[in-house]
């Protein structure tokens, strides 16, 4: 499988053998749309990539894609598409309609799809949606307490994101625990610049922190997460709609709280040097995560394991410790040495519930979903 993850100014790619569950090669074209575009694959190569099609053409010139049987595309917002699907004209039309729901992501995802269709017209193209895994949310989890007609007529509801990652690490956690996924209650924490938590009961997503857009939920690198709607109205009154959108998406989260940086590595260093803003940001960030863990445990009637993944979840022992400490009432007994070593187990062997680190591999997860859609 060729897996493409098109961002606004990047094109990540991997060639993945789904039977062996391994990547044959991986790379990325960065700064798509500029004169300084580069391909990072076996070194760094300047390339012509004024758009995503030229970026993919630059990959084809250097990377041997012989034997590719299908192309899988990460699509952030699938709206009311409940399953990952083979892309045809009808699906493309639906994805166009969902652009207002994810204006920062879906246009780039669609550009990647069109580029691949033009260059691989004979291959099946499959859309793998961040939202698909969360289509099992019950109404009490996905509905907002606003006039019901707004849901019926305009689709204003909670969709959830990072679904491909949450589904993948849940399956891997079940393997580590040597228990059937269908018998487990998990909270998975995808922590990176974007961050989300998901409650997975017996293999199905039953609640998640992100909502109508990826802005809701946990504190993120530059996104606010949960917010009183009154704050949004006040910001719009003072600064206007577009500036409010910029503030909440690009100037908030860890960056806004710390007045320093969105990167936790910078904040840890500054905190050790006595920077009050860095400590403030870290405290709010980990408190919000812990609060969601407790809420999701209540929603599921208990919790068997807590799973950390993503760049922060996999690599930041301080964040993990702050989240797990205080959850002893749920059965978690943190092992500081295991946590410092990075897992996979973070809790003591006798701990009634376990905290784990499970590295996510979204490209492999997408390839496996493509294989499932095509019946391979």
C-alpha positions as a Markdown table, in Angstrom:
| # | Residue | x | y | z |
|---|---|---|---|---|
| 1 | Unk | 0.0 | 0.0 | 0.0 |
| 2 | Unk | 1.0 | 3.6 | -0.7 |
| 3 | Unk | -0.2 | 5.7 | 2.2 |
| 4 | Unk | -0.4 | 9.5 | 1.8 |
| 5 | Unk | -1.0 | 12.0 | 4.5 |
| 6 | Unk | -1.3 | 15.4 | 2.9 |
| 7 | Unk | -1.0 | 18.5 | 5.1 |
| 8 | Unk | -1.4 | 22.1 | 4.2 |
| 9 | Unk | 2.3 | 22.4 | 3.3 |
| 10 | Unk | 3.6 | 18.8 | 3.4 |
| 11 | Unk | 3.0 | 15.4 | 2.0 |
| 12 | Unk | 4.0 | 12.4 | 4.1 |
| 13 | Unk | 4.2 | 9.0 | 2.4 |
| 14 | Unk | 5.0 | 5.4 | 3.2 |
| 15 | Unk | 5.1 | 2.2 | 1.3 |
| 16 | Unk | 3.7 | -0.5 | 3.6 |
| 17 | Unk | 3.6 | -4.3 | 3.4 |
| 18 | Unk | 0.4 | -5.0 | 5.3 |
| 19 | Unk | 1.0 | -8.8 | 5.5 |
| 20 | Unk | 4.4 | -8.3 | 7.2 |
| 21 | Unk | 3.1 | -5.2 | 9.1 |
| 22 | Unk | 6.1 | -3.2 | 8.2 |
| 23 | Unk | 7.1 | -0.1 | 6.2 |
| 24 | Unk | 9.3 | -0.7 | 3.1 |
| 25 | Unk | 10.1 | 3.0 | 2.9 |
| 26 | Unk | 8.9 | 6.3 | 4.4 |
| 27 | Unk | 9.5 | 10.0 | 3.7 |
| 28 | Unk | 8.0 | 13.5 | 3.5 |
| 29 | Unk | 7.9 | 16.4 | 1.1 |
| 30 | Unk | 8.1 | 19.6 | 3.2 |
| 31 | Unk | 7.2 | 23.2 | 2.3 |
| 32 | Unk | 4.9 | 22.3 | -0.5 |
| 33 | Unk | 3.7 | 25.4 | -2.3 |
| 34 | Unk | 7.0 | 27.3 | -1.8 |
| 35 | Unk | 10.2 | 27.6 | -3.8 |
| 36 | Unk | 12.1 | 25.9 | -1.0 |
| 37 | Unk | 10.3 | 22.6 | -1.0 |
| 38 | Unk | 12.5 | 19.6 | 0.0 |
| 39 | Unk | 12.0 | 15.8 | -0.1 |
| 40 | Unk | 13.3 | 14.1 | 3.0 |
| 41 | Unk | 14.0 | 10.5 | 2.0 |
| 42 | Unk | 17.5 | 9.0 | 2.1 |
| 43 | Unk | 18.8 | 12.5 | 2.7 |
| 44 | Unk | 17.4 | 15.9 | 1.9 |
| 45 | Unk | 16.7 | 16.8 | -1.8 |
| 46 | Unk | 15.4 | 20.1 | -3.1 |
| 47 | Unk | 12.4 | 19.5 | -5.3 |
| 48 | Unk | 9.8 | 21.4 | -7.4 |
| 49 | Unk | 6.5 | 21.1 | -5.4 |
| 50 | Unk | 4.3 | 24.1 | -6.1 |
| 51 | Unk | 1.3 | 21.9 | -5.2 |
| 52 | Unk | 0.6 | 18.4 | -3.9 |
| 53 | Unk | 0.6 | 16.8 | -7.4 |
| 54 | Unk | 4.1 | 18.1 | -8.1 |
| 55 | Unk | 5.1 | 16.9 | -4.6 |
| 56 | Unk | 3.9 | 13.4 | -5.4 |
| 57 | Unk | 5.6 | 13.6 | -8.8 |
| 58 | Unk | 8.9 | 14.4 | -7.0 |
| 59 | Unk | 8.4 | 11.3 | -4.9 |
| 60 | Unk | 7.8 | 9.2 | -8.0 |
| 61 | Unk | 11.0 | 10.4 | -9.6 |
| 62 | Unk | 13.1 | 9.1 | -6.7 |
| 63 | Unk | 11.2 | 6.4 | -4.9 |
| 64 | Unk | 10.5 | 3.0 | -6.5 |
| 65 | Unk | 6.8 | 2.4 | -6.2 |
| 66 | Unk | 6.7 | -0.8 | -8.3 |
| 67 | Unk | 4.1 | -3.2 | -7.0 |
| 68 | Unk | 1.8 | -0.7 | -5.3 |
| 69 | Unk | -1.7 | -2.2 | -5.2 |
| 70 | Unk | -3.7 | 0.6 | -3.6 |
| 71 | Unk | -3.4 | 4.1 | -2.2 |
| 72 | Unk | -4.7 | 5.0 | 1.2 |
| 73 | Unk | -5.4 | 8.6 | 2.2 |
| 74 | Unk | -5.7 | 10.1 | 5.7 |
| 75 | Unk | -8.7 | 12.4 | 5.8 |
| 76 | Unk | -9.3 | 14.3 | 9.0 |
| 77 | Unk | -13.1 | 14.9 | 8.7 |
| 78 | Unk | -15.4 | 12.3 | 7.2 |
| 79 | Unk | -18.5 | 14.0 | 8.5 |
| 80 | Unk | -21.4 | 11.6 | 8.3 |
| 81 | Unk | -19.4 | 8.9 | 6.5 |
| 82 | Unk | -19.5 | 6.1 | 9.1 |
| 83 | Unk | -16.8 | 3.9 | 7.6 |
| 84 | Unk | -13.6 | 4.1 | 5.7 |
| 85 | Unk | -14.5 | 3.8 | 2.0 |
| 86 | Unk | -13.2 | 3.4 | -1.5 |
| 87 | Unk | -13.1 | 6.9 | -3.0 |
| 88 | Unk | -15.3 | 7.7 | -6.0 |
| 89 | Unk | -17.0 | 10.8 | -7.3 |
| 90 | Unk | -19.8 | 10.6 | -4.8 |
| 91 | Unk | -17.4 | 10.4 | -1.9 |
| 92 | Unk | -15.3 | 13.3 | -3.2 |
| 93 | Unk | -18.4 | 15.4 | -3.4 |
| 94 | Unk | -19.3 | 14.5 | 0.2 |
| 95 | Unk | -15.7 | 15.4 | 1.4 |
| 96 | Unk | -16.0 | 18.8 | -0.4 |
| 97 | Unk | -19.1 | 19.5 | 1.7 |
| 98 | Unk | -17.2 | 18.7 | 4.9 |
| 99 | Unk | -14.5 | 21.4 | 4.3 |
| 100 | Unk | -16.2 | 23.9 | 6.6 |
| 101 | Unk | -15.9 | 21.4 | 9.4 |
| 102 | Unk | -12.2 | 21.1 | 9.0 |
| 103 | Unk | -10.9 | 24.0 | 7.0 |
| 104 | Unk | -7.3 | 23.6 | 8.1 |
| 105 | Unk | -7.1 | 19.9 | 7.1 |
| 106 | Unk | -9.6 | 18.7 | 4.6 |
| 107 | Unk | -8.6 | 20.9 | 1.6 |
| 108 | Unk | -5.0 | 19.5 | 1.8 |
| 109 | Unk | -6.3 | 15.9 | 2.2 |
| 110 | Unk | -8.5 | 16.4 | -0.9 |
| 111 | Unk | -5.5 | 17.8 | -2.8 |
| 112 | Unk | -3.5 | 14.6 | -2.0 |
| 113 | Unk | -6.4 | 12.5 | -3.2 |
| 114 | Unk | -6.7 | 14.3 | -6.5 |
| 115 | Unk | -2.9 | 14.1 | -7.1 |
| 116 | Unk | -2.9 | 10.4 | -6.5 |
| 117 | Unk | -6.0 | 9.9 | -8.8 |
| 118 | Unk | -4.2 | 11.7 | -11.6 |
| 119 | Unk | -0.9 | 9.8 | -11.2 |
| 120 | Unk | -2.4 | 6.4 | -10.3 |
| 121 | Unk | -5.7 | 6.3 | -12.2 |
| 122 | Unk | -5.7 | 2.5 | -12.3 |
| 123 | Unk | -5.3 | 1.9 | -8.6 |
| 124 | Unk | -8.1 | 1.9 | -6.0 |
| 125 | Unk | -8.0 | 4.9 | -3.7 |
| 126 | Unk | -9.3 | 4.6 | -0.1 |
| 127 | Unk | -10.2 | 7.3 | 2.3 |
| 128 | Unk | -9.4 | 6.6 | 6.0 |
| 129 | Unk | -11.2 | 9.1 | 8.2 |
| 130 | Unk | -10.0 | 10.3 | 11.6 |
| 131 | Unk | -13.7 | 10.5 | 12.5 |
| 132 | Unk | -14.8 | 7.0 | 11.4 |
| 133 | Unk | -13.8 | 5.1 | 14.6 |
| 134 | Unk | -15.9 | 7.5 | 16.7 |
| 135 | Unk | -19.2 | 6.8 | 14.7 |
| 136 | Unk | -20.1 | 4.3 | 17.5 |
| 137 | Unk | -20.5 | 7.2 | 20.0 |
| 138 | Unk | -24.0 | 7.0 | 21.6 |
| 139 | Unk | -26.3 | 10.0 | 21.2 |
| 140 | Unk | -25.7 | 11.1 | 24.8 |
| 141 | Unk | -22.0 | 11.4 | 24.0 |
| 142 | Unk | -22.2 | 13.1 | 20.5 |
| 143 | Unk | -25.1 | 15.5 | 21.0 |
| 144 | Unk | -24.7 | 19.1 | 22.2 |
| 145 | Unk | -27.4 | 20.7 | 24.4 |
| 146 | Unk | -28.4 | 23.1 | 21.6 |
| 147 | Unk | -31.7 | 23.0 | 19.6 |
| 148 | Unk | -31.9 | 19.5 | 18.2 |
| 149 | Unk | -32.9 | 20.9 | 14.8 |
| 150 | Unk | -29.3 | 22.3 | 14.4 |
| 151 | Unk | -28.1 | 18.7 | 14.6 |
| 152 | Unk | -30.7 | 17.4 | 12.2 |
| 153 | Unk | -30.4 | 20.2 | 9.6 |
| 154 | Unk | -26.7 | 21.2 | 9.9 |
| 155 | Unk | -24.9 | 18.3 | 11.5 |
| 156 | Unk | -23.8 | 20.2 | 14.6 |
| 157 | Unk | -22.6 | 17.4 | 16.8 |
| 158 | Unk | -19.5 | 15.9 | 18.2 |
| 159 | Unk | -17.5 | 13.9 | 15.7 |
| 160 | Unk | -14.1 | 13.2 | 17.4 |
| 161 | Unk | -10.7 | 12.9 | 15.7 |
| 162 | Unk | -7.4 | 10.9 | 15.8 |
| 163 | Unk | -9.6 | 7.8 | 15.4 |
| 164 | Unk | -7.1 | 5.8 | 13.4 |
| 165 | Unk | -4.5 | 6.2 | 16.0 |
| 166 | Unk | -6.9 | 5.5 | 18.9 |
| 167 | Unk | -8.1 | 2.3 | 17.2 |
| 168 | Unk | -4.6 | 1.1 | 16.4 |
| 169 | Unk | -3.1 | 1.6 | 19.9 |
| 170 | Unk | -6.2 | 0.0 | 21.5 |
| 171 | Unk | -5.6 | -3.1 | 19.5 |
| 172 | Unk | -1.9 | -3.1 | 20.4 |
| 173 | Unk | -2.6 | -2.5 | 24.1 |
| 174 | Unk | -4.9 | -5.6 | 24.1 |
| 175 | Unk | -2.0 | -7.6 | 22.6 |
| 176 | Unk | 0.3 | -6.4 | 25.4 |
| 177 | Unk | -2.2 | -7.2 | 28.1 |
| 178 | Unk | -2.9 | -10.6 | 26.5 |
| 179 | Unk | -6.6 | -10.0 | 26.8 |
| 180 | Unk | -9.3 | -9.7 | 24.1 |
| 181 | Unk | -10.0 | -6.1 | 23.2 |
| 182 | Unk | -13.7 | -6.9 | 23.4 |
| 183 | Unk | -13.2 | -7.5 | 27.2 |
| 184 | Unk | -11.3 | -4.3 | 28.0 |
| 185 | Unk | -12.3 | -0.8 | 29.1 |
| 186 | Unk | -9.5 | 1.6 | 27.9 |
| 187 | Unk | -8.7 | 5.3 | 27.9 |
| 188 | Unk | -6.3 | 6.1 | 25.1 |
| 189 | Unk | -4.4 | 9.4 | 25.2 |
| 190 | Unk | -3.0 | 10.6 | 21.9 |
| 191 | Unk | -0.8 | 13.4 | 23.1 |
| 192 | Unk | 1.1 | 15.6 | 20.6 |
| 193 | Unk | 0.8 | 19.1 | 19.3 |
| 194 | Unk | -2.8 | 18.1 | 18.8 |
| 195 | Unk | -4.2 | 16.0 | 21.7 |
| 196 | Unk | -7.3 | 13.9 | 22.4 |
| 197 | Unk | -8.5 | 11.2 | 24.8 |
| 198 | Unk | -10.9 | 8.4 | 23.9 |
| 199 | Unk | -13.0 | 6.0 | 26.0 |
| 200 | Unk | -13.0 | 2.6 | 24.4 |
| 201 | Unk | -15.4 | 0.1 | 25.9 |
| 202 | Unk | -15.1 | -3.5 | 24.6 |
| 203 | Unk | -13.4 | -2.4 | 21.3 |
| 204 | Unk | -15.8 | 0.5 | 20.5 |
| 205 | Unk | -15.3 | 4.3 | 21.0 |
| 206 | Unk | -18.0 | 5.5 | 23.3 |
| 207 | Unk | -16.7 | 9.0 | 24.1 |
| 208 | Unk | -13.9 | 11.2 | 23.0 |
| 209 | Unk | -12.5 | 14.7 | 23.9 |
| 210 | Unk | -12.5 | 16.4 | 20.5 |
| 211 | Unk | -15.9 | 17.4 | 19.2 |
| 212 | Unk | -17.4 | 19.2 | 16.2 |
| 213 | Unk | -13.9 | 20.3 | 15.3 |
| 214 | Unk | -10.4 | 19.3 | 16.6 |
| 215 | Unk | -10.5 | 22.4 | 18.9 |
| 216 | Unk | -12.6 | 20.9 | 21.7 |
| 217 | Unk | -11.2 | 18.9 | 24.6 |
| 218 | Unk | -7.7 | 18.7 | 26.0 |
| 219 | Unk | -5.2 | 21.6 | 26.2 |
| 220 | Unk | -3.0 | 21.3 | 23.0 |
| 221 | Unk | 0.1 | 22.9 | 21.7 |
| 222 | Unk | -1.6 | 26.0 | 20.3 |
| 223 | Unk | -5.3 | 25.1 | 20.6 |
| 224 | Unk | -7.4 | 26.0 | 23.6 |
| 225 | Unk | -9.4 | 22.8 | 24.2 |
| 226 | Unk | -12.6 | 23.1 | 26.3 |
| 227 | Unk | -13.8 | 26.7 | 26.7 |
| 228 | Unk | -16.9 | 28.5 | 28.0 |
| 229 | Unk | -18.8 | 29.6 | 24.8 |
| 230 | Unk | -19.2 | 32.9 | 26.5 |
| 231 | Unk | -15.4 | 33.4 | 26.2 |
| 232 | Unk | -15.7 | 32.8 | 22.4 |
| 233 | Unk | -18.6 | 35.3 | 22.2 |
| 234 | Unk | -16.6 | 37.9 | 24.1 |
| 235 | Unk | -13.5 | 37.4 | 21.9 |
| 236 | Unk | -15.6 | 37.8 | 18.8 |
| 237 | Unk | -17.1 | 41.0 | 20.1 |
| 238 | Unk | -13.7 | 42.4 | 20.9 |
| 239 | Unk | -11.6 | 41.1 | 18.0 |
| 240 | Unk | -13.9 | 39.8 | 15.3 |
| 241 | Unk | -14.4 | 36.3 | 14.0 |
| 242 | Unk | -11.2 | 35.7 | 12.0 |
| 243 | Unk | -8.9 | 37.0 | 14.8 |
| 244 | Unk | -10.9 | 34.9 | 17.3 |
| 245 | Unk | -10.3 | 31.8 | 15.2 |
| 246 | Unk | -6.6 | 32.6 | 15.0 |
| 247 | Unk | -6.3 | 33.1 | 18.8 |
| 248 | Unk | -8.1 | 29.9 | 19.6 |
| 249 | Unk | -6.2 | 27.7 | 17.1 |
| 250 | Unk | -2.8 | 29.3 | 16.9 |
| 251 | Unk | -2.1 | 31.4 | 20.1 |
| 252 | Unk | -3.8 | 29.4 | 22.9 |
| 253 | Unk | -3.0 | 26.0 | 24.6 |
| 254 | Unk | 0.5 | 25.6 | 26.0 |
| 255 | Unk | 1.7 | 28.5 | 24.0 |
| 256 | Unk | -0.9 | 30.9 | 25.3 |
| 257 | Unk | -0.8 | 29.6 | 28.9 |
| 258 | Unk | 3.0 | 29.8 | 29.1 |
| 259 | Unk | 3.5 | 33.0 | 27.0 |
| 260 | Unk | 6.6 | 31.1 | 25.8 |
| 261 | Unk | 6.3 | 28.1 | 23.6 |
| 262 | Unk | 3.9 | 25.3 | 22.4 |
| 263 | Unk | 6.7 | 22.7 | 22.7 |
| 264 | Unk | 6.9 | 20.8 | 26.0 |
| 265 | Unk | 10.6 | 20.3 | 25.7 |
| 266 | Unk | 11.0 | 24.1 | 25.8 |
| 267 | Unk | 8.6 | 24.3 | 28.8 |
| 268 | Unk | 10.4 | 21.6 | 30.8 |
| 269 | Unk | 13.7 | 23.4 | 30.4 |
| 270 | Unk | 12.1 | 26.8 | 31.3 |
| 271 | Unk | 10.3 | 25.3 | 34.3 |
| 272 | Unk | 13.6 | 24.0 | 35.7 |
| 273 | Unk | 14.9 | 27.5 | 35.3 |
| 274 | Unk | 12.0 | 28.9 | 37.4 |
| 275 | Unk | 9.7 | 30.1 | 34.6 |
| 276 | Unk | 6.3 | 30.5 | 36.2 |
| 277 | Unk | 4.4 | 30.4 | 32.9 |
| 278 | Unk | 6.0 | 27.1 | 32.0 |
| 279 | Unk | 4.8 | 25.5 | 35.2 |
| 280 | Unk | 1.4 | 27.0 | 34.8 |
| 281 | Unk | 1.0 | 25.6 | 31.4 |
| 282 | Unk | 2.2 | 22.1 | 32.4 |
| 283 | Unk | -0.2 | 22.1 | 35.4 |
| 284 | Unk | -3.3 | 23.0 | 33.4 |
| 285 | Unk | -2.3 | 20.6 | 30.6 |
| 286 | Unk | -1.9 | 17.5 | 32.9 |
| 287 | Unk | -4.9 | 18.5 | 35.1 |
| 288 | Unk | -7.2 | 18.5 | 32.0 |
| 289 | Unk | -5.9 | 15.1 | 30.9 |
| 290 | Unk | -6.4 | 13.6 | 34.4 |
| 291 | Unk | -9.9 | 15.0 | 34.6 |
| 292 | Unk | -10.9 | 13.4 | 31.3 |
| 293 | Unk | -9.5 | 10.0 | 32.4 |
| 294 | Unk | -11.7 | 10.2 | 35.5 |
| 295 | Unk | -14.7 | 11.2 | 33.6 |
| 296 | Unk | -14.3 | 8.4 | 31.0 |
| 297 | Unk | -13.7 | 5.8 | 33.7 |
| 298 | Unk | -17.1 | 6.9 | 35.2 |
| 299 | Unk | -18.8 | 6.7 | 31.8 |
| 300 | Unk | -17.5 | 3.2 | 31.2 |
| 301 | Unk | -18.2 | 1.9 | 34.8 |
| 302 | Unk | -14.5 | 1.3 | 35.4 |
| 303 | Unk | -11.1 | 1.3 | 33.7 |
| 304 | Unk | -8.7 | -1.6 | 32.9 |
| 305 | Unk | -5.9 | 0.3 | 31.3 |
| 306 | Unk | -4.6 | 3.7 | 30.4 |
| 307 | Unk | -2.7 | 4.0 | 27.1 |
| 308 | Unk | -0.3 | 6.8 | 26.2 |
| 309 | Unk | 0.7 | 7.5 | 22.6 |
| 310 | Unk | 1.8 | 10.3 | 20.3 |
| 311 | Unk | 5.0 | 12.4 | 20.5 |
| 312 | Unk | 4.4 | 13.5 | 24.1 |
| 313 | Unk | 2.7 | 10.4 | 25.3 |
| 314 | Unk | 5.5 | 8.2 | 24.1 |
| 315 | Unk | 8.4 | 10.4 | 25.1 |
| 316 | Unk | 7.5 | 12.6 | 28.1 |
| 317 | Unk | 7.8 | 10.8 | 31.5 |
| 318 | Unk | 7.0 | 14.0 | 33.5 |
| 319 | Unk | 3.6 | 14.4 | 31.8 |
| 320 | Unk | 2.9 | 10.7 | 32.2 |
| 321 | Unk | 3.8 | 10.8 | 35.9 |
| 322 | Unk | 1.6 | 13.8 | 36.6 |
| 323 | Unk | -1.4 | 12.2 | 34.9 |
| 324 | Unk | -1.1 | 8.8 | 36.6 |
| 325 | Unk | -0.3 | 10.1 | 40.1 |
| 326 | Unk | -3.5 | 10.6 | 41.9 |
| 327 | Unk | -5.3 | 7.9 | 40.0 |
| 328 | Unk | -4.6 | 5.3 | 42.7 |
| 329 | Unk | -8.4 | 5.2 | 43.4 |
| 330 | Unk | -8.8 | 3.7 | 39.9 |
| 331 | Unk | -6.2 | 1.0 | 40.6 |
| 332 | Unk | -3.1 | 2.6 | 39.1 |
| 333 | Unk | 0.2 | 2.2 | 41.0 |
| 334 | Unk | 2.9 | 4.1 | 39.1 |
| 335 | Unk | 6.4 | 2.5 | 38.8 |
| 336 | Unk | 8.8 | 5.5 | 38.5 |
| 337 | Unk | 11.6 | 3.5 | 37.0 |
| 338 | Unk | 9.4 | 1.9 | 34.4 |
| 339 | Unk | 8.0 | 5.3 | 33.6 |
| 340 | Unk | 11.4 | 6.8 | 33.2 |
| 341 | Unk | 12.5 | 4.0 | 30.9 |
| 342 | Unk | 9.4 | 4.6 | 28.7 |
| 343 | Unk | 7.4 | 1.4 | 29.2 |
| 344 | Unk | 5.7 | -0.4 | 27.7 |
| 345 | Unk | 4.4 | -0.9 | 31.3 |
| 346 | Unk | 4.4 | 2.2 | 33.5 |
| 347 | Unk | 2.7 | 0.6 | 36.5 |
| 348 | Unk | 4.0 | -2.0 | 39.0 |
| 349 | Unk | 3.3 | -5.7 | 38.3 |
| 350 | Unk | 0.8 | -5.9 | 41.2 |
| 351 | Unk | -1.1 | -2.8 | 40.0 |
| 352 | Unk | -4.8 | -3.6 | 39.6 |
| 353 | Unk | -5.0 | -1.4 | 36.5 |
| 354 | Unk | -2.2 | -0.8 | 34.1 |
| 355 | Unk | -0.8 | 2.3 | 32.3 |
| 356 | Unk | 1.0 | 1.6 | 29.1 |
| 357 | Unk | 3.1 | 3.3 | 26.4 |
| 358 | Unk | 2.1 | 2.1 | 23.0 |
| 359 | Unk | 3.8 | 3.8 | 20.0 |
| 360 | Unk | 1.3 | 4.8 | 17.4 |
| 361 | Unk | 2.0 | 4.1 | 13.7 |
| 362 | Unk | -0.7 | 6.0 | 11.8 |
| 363 | Unk | 0.7 | 5.0 | 8.4 |
| 364 | Unk | 0.6 | 1.3 | 9.3 |
| 365 | Unk | -2.9 | 1.8 | 10.8 |
| 366 | Unk | -4.1 | 3.4 | 7.6 |
| 367 | Unk | -2.6 | 0.7 | 5.4 |
| 368 | Unk | -4.3 | -2.0 | 7.5 |
| 369 | Unk | -7.6 | -0.1 | 7.2 |
| 370 | Unk | -7.2 | 0.1 | 3.4 |
| 371 | Unk | -6.6 | -3.7 | 3.3 |
| 372 | Unk | -9.7 | -4.3 | 5.3 |
| 373 | Unk | -11.8 | -2.0 | 3.0 |
| 374 | Unk | -10.6 | -3.8 | -0.1 |
| 375 | Unk | -11.0 | -7.2 | 1.4 |
| 376 | Unk | -7.3 | -8.0 | 1.1 |
